[in-house]
Amino acid sequence: MWQPSELEQTALHQKLRDGEILFAGNSQLNIYGRLTCGSGKRMLKKNRVFFQNEHEAIMQGYRPCGHCMKQAYKKWKDATI
């Protein structure tokens, strides 16, 4: 997991271009989703964290976004009921 404050802007942009970062999360809500998610794009920059993959996000205690990851969210929700 990377926080933007830990990386210089150029390093962050390079990781995005290289495909090293595939998911973003909200550190306050513990939700992760795709980089293209409209909900994720509206979050405050100070709350953003980045993940290489879904497994990393789940291992950090994040749950899938209900907007951009509907199937994964439904599976998570059904497992927590």
Protein Blocks (a to p, Z undefined) as FASTA:
>chain_A
ZZfklpcfklmmmmmmnopambdcdfklopacdfklmklmmpcfklpccdfblklmmmno
pacdfklmmmlmmmmmmmmZZ
